[in-house]
Protein backbone atom coordinates (compact mmCIF):
# COMPACT_ATOMS: atom_id res chain seq x y z
CA UNK A 1 0.00 0.00 0.00
CA UNK A 2 1.37 3.37 -0.88
CA UNK A 3 1.74 5.79 1.95
CA UNK A 4 -0.31 8.80 0.96
CA UNK A 5 -3.57 9.66 -0.88
CA UNK A 6 -4.02 12.59 -3.32
CA UNK A 7 -7.28 14.12 -2.19
CA UNK A 8 -6.81 14.19 1.62
CA UNK A 9 -7.85 17.32 3.28
CA UNK A 10 -9.37 19.11 0.29
CA UNK A 11 -12.68 17.36 0.78
CA UNK A 12 -12.32 17.12 4.54
CA UNK A 13 -11.58 20.82 4.89
CA UNK A 14 -14.30 21.75 2.47
CA UNK A 15 -16.94 19.42 3.69
CA UNK A 16 -15.73 18.07 6.59
CA UNK A 17 -7.27 -11.48 20.07
CA UNK A 18 -6.66 -8.77 22.09
CA UNK A 19 -3.94 -6.83 20.39
CA UNK A 20 -0.60 -6.90 22.07
CA UNK A 21 1.37 -4.07 20.62
CA UNK A 22 0.01 -0.68 21.52
CA UNK A 23 -3.11 1.19 22.53
CA UNK A 24 -4.86 4.50 22.32
CA UNK A 25 -3.45 6.77 25.07
CA UNK A 26 -5.65 7.72 28.00
CA UNK A 27 -5.80 11.21 29.52
CA UNK A 28 -2.75 10.77 31.74
CA UNK A 29 -0.45 8.84 29.47
CA UNK A 30 1.40 10.19 26.47
CA UNK A 31 2.27 7.42 24.05
CA UNK A 32 4.92 7.32 21.39
CA UNK A 33 3.70 6.76 17.88
CA UNK A 34 5.58 5.96 14.72
CA UNK A 35 4.86 8.69 12.18
CA UNK A 36 8.20 8.89 10.47
CA UNK A 37 6.59 8.89 7.07
CA UNK A 38 3.87 11.38 7.99
CA UNK A 39 5.07 14.63 6.51
CA UNK A 40 3.15 17.85 6.13
CA UNK A 41 0.99 17.63 3.07
CA UNK A 42 -0.81 20.32 1.12
CA UNK A 43 -4.55 20.65 1.07
CA UNK A 44 -5.81 18.21 -1.51
CA UNK A 45 -3.64 15.25 -0.53
CA UNK A 46 -4.87 12.23 1.41
CA UNK A 47 -1.98 10.74 3.42
CA UNK A 48 -3.50 7.31 3.79
CA UNK A 49 -3.19 5.97 0.28
CA UNK A 50 -0.90 7.60 -2.30
CA UNK A 51 2.21 9.72 -2.35
CA UNK A 52 1.83 13.47 -2.41
CA UNK A 53 2.01 14.94 -5.88
CA UNK A 54 1.61 11.66 -7.71
CA UNK A 55 -1.00 13.17 -9.99
CA UNK A 56 0.45 16.65 -10.27
CA UNK A 57 1.31 17.46 -13.85
CA UNK A 58 3.95 20.00 -14.66
CA UNK A 59 4.85 20.43 -11.02
CA UNK A 60 7.29 23.27 -10.52
CA UNK A 61 10.28 22.45 -8.40
CA UNK A 62 10.24 24.51 -5.22
CA UNK A 63 12.97 27.07 -4.82
CA UNK A 64 15.50 26.25 -2.18
CA UNK A 65 14.96 28.27 0.96
CA UNK A 66 17.78 30.06 2.68
CA UNK A 67 17.67 28.92 6.29
CA UNK A 68 19.40 30.89 9.01
CA UNK A 69 21.91 29.01 11.13
CA UNK A 70 20.31 27.43 14.16
CA UNK A 71 22.14 28.48 17.36
CA UNK A 72 21.07 25.21 18.96
CA UNK A 73 23.02 23.21 16.42
CA UNK A 74 26.24 23.40 18.43
CA UNK A 75 24.64 23.79 21.85
CA UNK A 76 24.86 20.52 23.77
CA UNK A 77 22.32 19.67 26.45
CA UNK A 78 22.51 17.13 29.23
CA UNK A 79 20.51 13.91 29.15
CA UNK A 80 16.80 14.57 29.34
CA UNK A 81 16.91 18.07 27.89
CA UNK A 82 16.71 19.61 24.45
CA UNK A 83 17.88 22.96 23.15
CA UNK A 84 15.33 25.72 22.69
CA UNK A 85 15.90 29.24 21.38
CA UNK A 86 14.37 32.16 23.27
CA UNK A 87 14.71 35.92 22.79
CA UNK A 88 18.15 36.17 24.34
CA UNK A 89 19.97 32.87 24.07
CA UNK A 90 19.75 29.12 23.84
CA UNK A 91 18.18 27.14 26.63
CA UNK A 92 17.93 23.47 27.52
CA UNK A 93 14.38 22.43 28.34
CA UNK A 94 12.05 19.42 28.43
CA UNK A 95 13.05 18.25 31.87
CA UNK A 96 10.20 15.76 31.88
CA UNK A 97 11.97 13.36 29.54
CA UNK A 98 14.23 12.33 32.42
CA UNK A 99 11.21 10.57 33.91
CA UNK A 100 10.85 8.37 30.85
CA UNK A 101 7.84 10.13 29.37
CA UNK A 102 7.35 9.54 25.66
CA UNK A 103 5.98 11.97 23.12
CA UNK A 104 3.55 11.61 20.22
CA UNK A 105 2.73 13.86 17.31
CA UNK A 106 -0.61 15.55 17.92
CA UNK A 107 -1.15 17.10 14.50
CA UNK A 108 0.71 18.21 11.38
CA UNK A 109 1.28 21.86 10.61
CA UNK A 110 2.13 25.10 12.44
CA UNK A 111 1.17 25.32 16.09
CA UNK A 112 -2.36 26.64 16.48
CA UNK A 113 -5.15 26.75 19.00
CA UNK A 114 -7.41 23.71 18.67
CA UNK A 115 -10.79 24.66 20.15
CA UNK A 116 -12.79 22.14 22.16
CA UNK A 117 -15.27 20.04 20.22
CA UNK A 118 -18.87 20.80 21.13
CA UNK A 119 -21.50 18.05 21.19
CA UNK A 120 -23.33 19.62 18.25
CA UNK A 121 -20.10 19.75 16.24
CA UNK A 122 -19.29 16.13 17.08
CA UNK A 123 -22.52 14.94 15.45
CA UNK A 124 -21.62 16.78 12.24
CA UNK A 125 -18.11 15.32 11.91
CA UNK A 126 -19.07 11.83 10.64
CA UNK A 127 -21.37 13.38 8.04
CA UNK A 128 -18.46 15.16 6.37
CA UNK A 129 -16.06 12.28 6.95
CA UNK A 130 -18.35 9.73 5.30
CA UNK A 131 -18.83 11.94 2.26
CA UNK A 132 -15.09 12.53 2.07
CA UNK A 133 -14.28 8.80 2.16
CA UNK A 134 -16.74 8.15 -0.66
CA UNK A 135 -15.28 10.95 -2.77
CA UNK A 136 -11.70 9.82 -2.11
CA UNK A 137 -12.52 6.38 -3.49
CA UNK A 138 -14.33 7.80 -6.53
CA UNK A 139 -11.36 10.06 -7.31
CA UNK A 140 -8.91 7.17 -6.99
CA UNK A 141 -11.09 5.11 -9.32
CA UNK A 142 -11.17 7.88 -11.92
CA UNK A 143 -7.39 8.26 -11.86
CA UNK A 144 -6.40 4.64 -11.49
CA UNK A 145 -5.81 3.63 -15.11
CA UNK A 146 -2.08 3.00 -14.71
CA UNK A 147 -1.36 3.78 -11.06
CA UNK A 148 -2.71 0.62 -9.40
CA UNK A 149 -4.13 2.60 -6.51
CA UNK A 150 -7.01 0.19 -6.12
CA UNK A 151 -7.15 -3.57 -6.39
CA UNK A 152 -9.46 -5.21 -8.91
CA UNK A 153 -11.89 -6.15 -6.15
CA UNK A 154 -11.91 -2.58 -4.89
CA UNK A 155 -12.48 -1.23 -8.39
CA UNK A 156 -15.56 -3.43 -8.82
CA UNK A 157 -17.02 -2.02 -5.62
CA UNK A 158 -16.22 1.60 -6.43
CA UNK A 159 -17.43 1.26 -10.02
CA UNK A 160 -20.98 0.80 -8.76
CA UNK A 161 -20.70 4.00 -6.71
CA UNK A 162 -19.10 5.92 -9.58
CA UNK A 163 -21.80 4.96 -12.08
CA UNK A 164 -24.72 5.60 -9.75
CA UNK A 165 -26.60 8.65 -11.03
CA UNK A 166 -27.91 9.38 -7.53
CA UNK A 167 -24.39 9.92 -6.16
CA UNK A 168 -23.90 13.29 -4.50
CA UNK A 169 -21.04 15.03 -6.27
CA UNK A 170 -18.10 16.35 -4.24
CA UNK A 171 -18.63 19.82 -2.90
CA UNK A 172 -19.08 22.03 0.12
CA UNK A 173 -22.48 20.73 1.14
CA UNK A 174 -24.48 21.72 4.24
CA UNK A 175 -24.72 19.02 6.88
CA UNK A 176 -28.48 18.76 6.32
CA UNK A 177 -27.90 17.68 2.71
CA UNK A 178 -25.18 15.22 3.76
CA UNK A 179 -27.54 13.66 6.31
CA UNK A 180 -30.34 13.29 3.74
CA UNK A 181 -27.98 11.78 1.18
CA UNK A 182 -26.73 9.21 3.69
CA UNK A 183 -30.32 8.20 4.41
CA UNK A 184 -31.30 7.99 0.73
CA UNK A 185 -28.08 6.45 -0.61
CA UNK A 186 -26.95 4.50 2.45
CA UNK A 187 -25.51 1.59 0.46
CA UNK A 188 -22.97 3.89 -1.23
CA UNK A 189 -21.25 4.52 2.09
CA UNK A 190 -20.85 0.98 3.38
CA UNK A 191 -17.76 0.06 1.37
CA UNK A 192 -15.86 3.39 1.76
CA UNK A 193 -16.07 3.07 5.56
CA UNK A 194 -14.75 -0.50 5.44
CA UNK A 195 -12.06 0.48 2.92
CA UNK A 196 -10.63 3.23 5.11
CA UNK A 197 -10.44 0.85 8.07
CA UNK A 198 -8.37 -1.52 5.95
CA UNK A 199 -6.02 1.26 4.87
CA UNK A 200 -5.27 2.09 8.50
CA UNK A 201 -5.13 -1.43 9.94
CA UNK A 202 -1.58 -2.24 8.87
CA UNK A 203 0.78 -2.54 11.87
CA UNK A 204 -0.24 -5.27 12.49
CA UNK A 205 -3.22 -6.31 10.39
CA UNK A 206 -5.32 -7.60 13.26
CA UNK A 207 -8.77 -6.05 12.97
CA UNK A 208 -8.03 -3.28 15.46
CA UNK A 209 -6.83 0.30 15.07
CA UNK A 210 -4.26 1.57 17.56
CA UNK A 211 -3.34 5.18 18.21
CA UNK A 212 -0.32 4.85 15.93
CA UNK A 213 -2.35 3.30 13.10
CA UNK A 214 -4.81 6.19 13.30
CA UNK A 215 -2.02 8.79 13.12
CA UNK A 216 -1.71 9.04 9.29
CA UNK A 217 -5.39 10.01 9.12
CA UNK A 218 -5.79 11.88 12.40
CA UNK A 219 -2.69 14.09 12.43
CA UNK A 220 -3.35 15.94 9.13
CA UNK A 221 -7.07 16.34 9.88
CA UNK A 222 -6.92 17.95 13.33
CA UNK A 223 -5.93 21.49 12.20
CA UNK A 224 -9.05 21.67 9.99
CA UNK A 225 -11.41 19.33 11.82
CA UNK A 226 -11.03 20.04 15.51
CA UNK A 227 -13.45 17.25 16.49
CA UNK A 228 -11.16 14.57 15.03
CA UNK A 229 -9.58 13.47 18.31
CA UNK A 230 -12.82 13.42 20.28
CA UNK A 231 -14.55 11.51 17.49
CA UNK A 232 -11.99 8.71 17.52
CA UNK A 233 -12.08 8.59 21.32
CA UNK A 234 -15.86 8.12 21.32
CA UNK A 235 -15.49 5.28 18.81
CA UNK A 236 -13.67 3.21 21.44
CA UNK A 237 -16.88 2.04 23.10
CA UNK A 238 -15.29 -0.50 25.45
CA UNK A 239 -12.37 1.80 26.38
CA UNK A 240 -9.77 -0.85 25.59
CA UNK A 241 -7.72 1.77 23.74
CA UNK A 242 -8.30 0.06 20.39
CA UNK A 243 -10.97 0.63 17.76
CA UNK A 244 -12.40 -2.59 16.35
CA UNK A 245 -14.13 -2.80 12.97
CA UNK A 246 -17.62 -2.88 14.49
CA UNK A 247 -16.80 0.20 16.60
CA UNK A 248 -15.36 2.03 13.60
CA UNK A 249 -18.28 1.24 11.31
CA UNK A 250 -20.80 2.05 14.03
CA UNK A 251 -19.23 5.48 14.48
CA UNK A 252 -20.06 6.23 10.85
CA UNK A 253 -23.65 5.03 11.13
CA UNK A 254 -23.19 1.68 9.40
CA UNK A 255 -25.81 -0.80 10.59
CA UNK A 256 -24.61 -3.85 12.47
CA UNK A 257 -26.02 -6.22 9.84
CA UNK A 258 -23.93 -4.48 7.16
CA UNK A 259 -20.58 -4.68 8.98
CA UNK A 260 -18.56 -7.31 7.16
CA UNK A 261 -14.86 -8.03 7.61
CA UNK A 262 -14.81 -9.40 4.06
CA UNK A 263 -15.35 -5.84 2.81
CA UNK A 264 -11.99 -4.84 4.30
CA UNK A 265 -10.16 -5.56 1.04
C-alpha positions as CSV (number, residue, x, y, z in Angstrom):
1,X,0.0,0.0,0.0
2,X,1.4,3.4,-0.9
3,X,1.7,5.8,2.0
4,X,-0.3,8.8,1.0
5,X,-3.6,9.7,-0.9
6,X,-4.0,12.6,-3.3
7,X,-7.3,14.1,-2.2
8,X,-6.8,14.2,1.6
9,X,-7.9,17.3,3.3
10,X,-9.4,19.1,0.3
11,X,-12.7,17.4,0.8
12,X,-12.3,17.1,4.5
13,X,-11.6,20.8,4.9
14,X,-14.3,21.7,2.5
15,X,-16.9,19.4,3.7
16,X,-15.7,18.1,6.6
17,X,-7.3,-11.5,20.1
18,X,-6.7,-8.8,22.1
19,X,-3.9,-6.8,20.4
20,X,-0.6,-6.9,22.1
21,X,1.4,-4.1,20.6
22,X,0.0,-0.7,21.5
23,X,-3.1,1.2,22.5
24,X,-4.9,4.5,22.3
25,X,-3.4,6.8,25.1
26,X,-5.6,7.7,28.0
27,X,-5.8,11.2,29.5
28,X,-2.7,10.8,31.7
29,X,-0.5,8.8,29.5
30,X,1.4,10.2,26.5
31,X,2.3,7.4,24.1
32,X,4.9,7.3,21.4
33,X,3.7,6.8,17.9
34,X,5.6,6.0,14.7
35,X,4.9,8.7,12.2
36,X,8.2,8.9,10.5
37,X,6.6,8.9,7.1
38,X,3.9,11.4,8.0
39,X,5.1,14.6,6.5
40,X,3.1,17.9,6.1
41,X,1.0,17.6,3.1
42,X,-0.8,20.3,1.1
43,X,-4.5,20.6,1.1
44,X,-5.8,18.2,-1.5
45,X,-3.6,15.3,-0.5
46,X,-4.9,12.2,1.4
47,X,-2.0,10.7,3.4
48,X,-3.5,7.3,3.8
49,X,-3.2,6.0,0.3
50,X,-0.9,7.6,-2.3
51,X,2.2,9.7,-2.3
52,X,1.8,13.5,-2.4
53,X,2.0,14.9,-5.9
54,X,1.6,11.7,-7.7
55,X,-1.0,13.2,-10.0
56,X,0.4,16.7,-10.3
57,X,1.3,17.5,-13.8
58,X,4.0,20.0,-14.7
59,X,4.8,20.4,-11.0
60,X,7.3,23.3,-10.5
61,X,10.3,22.5,-8.4
62,X,10.2,24.5,-5.2
63,X,13.0,27.1,-4.8
64,X,15.5,26.2,-2.2
65,X,15.0,28.3,1.0
66,X,17.8,30.1,2.7
67,X,17.7,28.9,6.3
68,X,19.4,30.9,9.0
69,X,21.9,29.0,11.1
70,X,20.3,27.4,14.2
71,X,22.1,28.5,17.4
72,X,21.1,25.2,19.0
73,X,23.0,23.2,16.4
74,X,26.2,23.4,18.4
75,X,24.6,23.8,21.9
76,X,24.9,20.5,23.8
77,X,22.3,19.7,26.4
78,X,22.5,17.1,29.2
79,X,20.5,13.9,29.1
80,X,16.8,14.6,29.3
81,X,16.9,18.1,27.9
82,X,16.7,19.6,24.5
83,X,17.9,23.0,23.2
84,X,15.3,25.7,22.7
85,X,15.9,29.2,21.4
86,X,14.4,32.2,23.3
87,X,14.7,35.9,22.8
88,X,18.2,36.2,24.3
89,X,20.0,32.9,24.1
90,X,19.7,29.1,23.8
91,X,18.2,27.1,26.6
92,X,17.9,23.5,27.5
93,X,14.4,22.4,28.3
94,X,12.0,19.4,28.4
95,X,13.1,18.3,31.9
96,X,10.2,15.8,31.9
97,X,12.0,13.4,29.5
98,X,14.2,12.3,32.4
99,X,11.2,10.6,33.9
100,X,10.9,8.4,30.9
101,X,7.8,10.1,29.4
102,X,7.4,9.5,25.7
103,X,6.0,12.0,23.1
104,X,3.5,11.6,20.2
105,X,2.7,13.9,17.3
106,X,-0.6,15.6,17.9
107,X,-1.1,17.1,14.5
108,X,0.7,18.2,11.4
109,X,1.3,21.9,10.6
110,X,2.1,25.1,12.4
111,X,1.2,25.3,16.1
112,X,-2.4,26.6,16.5
113,X,-5.2,26.7,19.0
114,X,-7.4,23.7,18.7
115,X,-10.8,24.7,20.2
116,X,-12.8,22.1,22.2
117,X,-15.3,20.0,20.2
118,X,-18.9,20.8,21.1
119,X,-21.5,18.1,21.2
120,X,-23.3,19.6,18.3
121,X,-20.1,19.7,16.2
122,X,-19.3,16.1,17.1
123,X,-22.5,14.9,15.4
124,X,-21.6,16.8,12.2
125,X,-18.1,15.3,11.9
126,X,-19.1,11.8,10.6
127,X,-21.4,13.4,8.0
128,X,-18.5,15.2,6.4
129,X,-16.1,12.3,7.0
130,X,-18.3,9.7,5.3
131,X,-18.8,11.9,2.3
132,X,-15.1,12.5,2.1
133,X,-14.3,8.8,2.2
134,X,-16.7,8.1,-0.7
135,X,-15.3,10.9,-2.8
136,X,-11.7,9.8,-2.1
137,X,-12.5,6.4,-3.5
138,X,-14.3,7.8,-6.5
139,X,-11.4,10.1,-7.3
140,X,-8.9,7.2,-7.0
141,X,-11.1,5.1,-9.3
142,X,-11.2,7.9,-11.9
143,X,-7.4,8.3,-11.9
144,X,-6.4,4.6,-11.5
145,X,-5.8,3.6,-15.1
146,X,-2.1,3.0,-14.7
147,X,-1.4,3.8,-11.1
148,X,-2.7,0.6,-9.4
149,X,-4.1,2.6,-6.5
150,X,-7.0,0.2,-6.1
151,X,-7.1,-3.6,-6.4
152,X,-9.5,-5.2,-8.9
153,X,-11.9,-6.1,-6.1
154,X,-11.9,-2.6,-4.9
155,X,-12.5,-1.2,-8.4
156,X,-15.6,-3.4,-8.8
157,X,-17.0,-2.0,-5.6
158,X,-16.2,1.6,-6.4
159,X,-17.4,1.3,-10.0
160,X,-21.0,0.8,-8.8
161,X,-20.7,4.0,-6.7
162,X,-19.1,5.9,-9.6
163,X,-21.8,5.0,-12.1
164,X,-24.7,5.6,-9.7
165,X,-26.6,8.6,-11.0
166,X,-27.9,9.4,-7.5
167,X,-24.4,9.9,-6.2
168,X,-23.9,13.3,-4.5
169,X,-21.0,15.0,-6.3
170,X,-18.1,16.3,-4.2
171,X,-18.6,19.8,-2.9
172,X,-19.1,22.0,0.1
173,X,-22.5,20.7,1.1
174,X,-24.5,21.7,4.2
175,X,-24.7,19.0,6.9
176,X,-28.5,18.8,6.3
177,X,-27.9,17.7,2.7
178,X,-25.2,15.2,3.8
179,X,-27.5,13.7,6.3
180,X,-30.3,13.3,3.7
181,X,-28.0,11.8,1.2
182,X,-26.7,9.2,3.7
183,X,-30.3,8.2,4.4
184,X,-31.3,8.0,0.7
185,X,-28.1,6.5,-0.6
186,X,-26.9,4.5,2.4
187,X,-25.5,1.6,0.5
188,X,-23.0,3.9,-1.2
189,X,-21.2,4.5,2.1
190,X,-20.8,1.0,3.4
191,X,-17.8,0.1,1.4
192,X,-15.9,3.4,1.8
193,X,-16.1,3.1,5.6
194,X,-14.7,-0.5,5.4
195,X,-12.1,0.5,2.9
196,X,-10.6,3.2,5.1
197,X,-10.4,0.9,8.1
198,X,-8.4,-1.5,5.9
199,X,-6.0,1.3,4.9
200,X,-5.3,2.1,8.5
201,X,-5.1,-1.4,9.9
202,X,-1.6,-2.2,8.9
203,X,0.8,-2.5,11.9
204,X,-0.2,-5.3,12.5
205,X,-3.2,-6.3,10.4
206,X,-5.3,-7.6,13.3
207,X,-8.8,-6.1,13.0
208,X,-8.0,-3.3,15.5
209,X,-6.8,0.3,15.1
210,X,-4.3,1.6,17.6
211,X,-3.3,5.2,18.2
212,X,-0.3,4.9,15.9
213,X,-2.3,3.3,13.1
214,X,-4.8,6.2,13.3
215,X,-2.0,8.8,13.1
216,X,-1.7,9.0,9.3
217,X,-5.4,10.0,9.1
218,X,-5.8,11.9,12.4
219,X,-2.7,14.1,12.4
220,X,-3.4,15.9,9.1
221,X,-7.1,16.3,9.9
222,X,-6.9,17.9,13.3
223,X,-5.9,21.5,12.2
224,X,-9.0,21.7,10.0
225,X,-11.4,19.3,11.8
226,X,-11.0,20.0,15.5
227,X,-13.5,17.3,16.5
228,X,-11.2,14.6,15.0
229,X,-9.6,13.5,18.3
230,X,-12.8,13.4,20.3
231,X,-14.6,11.5,17.5
232,X,-12.0,8.7,17.5
233,X,-12.1,8.6,21.3
234,X,-15.9,8.1,21.3
235,X,-15.5,5.3,18.8
236,X,-13.7,3.2,21.4
237,X,-16.9,2.0,23.1
238,X,-15.3,-0.5,25.4
239,X,-12.4,1.8,26.4
240,X,-9.8,-0.9,25.6
241,X,-7.7,1.8,23.7
242,X,-8.3,0.1,20.4
243,X,-11.0,0.6,17.8
244,X,-12.4,-2.6,16.4
245,X,-14.1,-2.8,13.0
246,X,-17.6,-2.9,14.5
247,X,-16.8,0.2,16.6
248,X,-15.4,2.0,13.6
249,X,-18.3,1.2,11.3
250,X,-20.8,2.0,14.0
251,X,-19.2,5.5,14.5
252,X,-20.1,6.2,10.8
253,X,-23.6,5.0,11.1
254,X,-23.2,1.7,9.4
255,X,-25.8,-0.8,10.6
256,X,-24.6,-3.9,12.5
257,X,-26.0,-6.2,9.8
258,X,-23.9,-4.5,7.2
259,X,-20.6,-4.7,9.0
260,X,-18.6,-7.3,7.2
261,X,-14.9,-8.0,7.6
262,X,-14.8,-9.4,4.1
263,X,-15.4,-5.8,2.8
264,X,-12.0,-4.8,4.3
265,X,-10.2,-5.6,1.0
